[in-house]
Amino acid sequence: MPIAAARLAKIERAVDQTRASHAGQPFAAVHQALAEALQAEGAQRVVPQAVEESTLQISGVATEPKGTAG
């Protein structure tokens, strides 16, 4: 488990760093910054859906669960 915890900590640092520097910016800019932060942390092998979801949240793109209408 220590390996998994260390890997998760790297991902969390990258997401936190990107959120601090790019919150509310366009999706493409956030995605690029997150990819660079993950690479800098040595955690570039992250599930693409997790990167996508983190990017959406950081950029502020509104997301609703599928199947939920107003």
C-alpha positions in Angstrom: 0.0 0.0 0.0 2.8 2.5 0.5 3.5 2.5 -3.2 -0.2 3.3 -4.0 -0.3 6.0 -1.4 2.8 7.6 -2.8 1.4 7.5 -6.3 -1.9 9.0 -5.2 0.0 11.8 -3.4 1.8 12.7 -6.6 -1.5 12.9 -8.5 -3.1 15.0 -5.7 -0.1 17.4 -5.8 -0.4 17.8 -9.6 -4.2 18.4 -9.4 -3.8 20.9 -6.4 -1.1 22.8 -8.3 -3.1 23.0 -11.4 -6.2 24.1 -9.5 -4.3 26.8 -7.8 -2.8 28.2 -11.0 -5.5 27.5 -13.6 -8.9 27.5 -11.9 -11.7 28.8 -14.1 -9.5 28.8 -17.2 -10.5 27.2 -20.5 -10.5 23.4 -20.7 -7.6 23.2 -23.1 -5.3 25.3 -20.9 -6.2 23.4 -17.8 -5.7 20.1 -19.5 -2.3 21.1 -20.8 -1.3 22.4 -17.4 -2.5 19.2 -15.6 -0.6 17.0 -18.1 2.6 19.0 -17.4 2.1 18.9 -13.7 1.5 15.1 -13.7 4.6 14.7 -15.8 6.6 16.8 -13.4 5.4 14.7 -10.5 6.3 11.5 -12.4 2.6 10.5 -12.5 1.8 10.8 -16.1 0.2 7.3 -16.3 -3.2 8.3 -15.0 -6.5 6.9 -16.2 -7.6 9.3 -19.0 -11.1 9.6 -17.5 -9.7 10.8 -14.2 -7.6 13.4 -16.0 -10.7 14.5 -18.0 -12.9 14.8 -14.9 -10.2 16.7 -13.0 -9.8 19.0 -15.9 -13.6 19.7 -16.1 -13.7 20.4 -12.4 -10.7 22.8 -12.4 -11.9 24.6 -15.5 -15.3 25.1 -14.0 -17.2 23.4 -16.8 -20.6 22.5 -15.4 -21.2 18.8 -15.3 -24.3 17.0 -14.3 -24.7 13.3 -13.9 -26.1 11.9 -17.1 -29.9 11.4 -17.1 -30.6 14.3 -14.7 -32.5 17.1 -16.4 -33.2 20.4 -14.7 
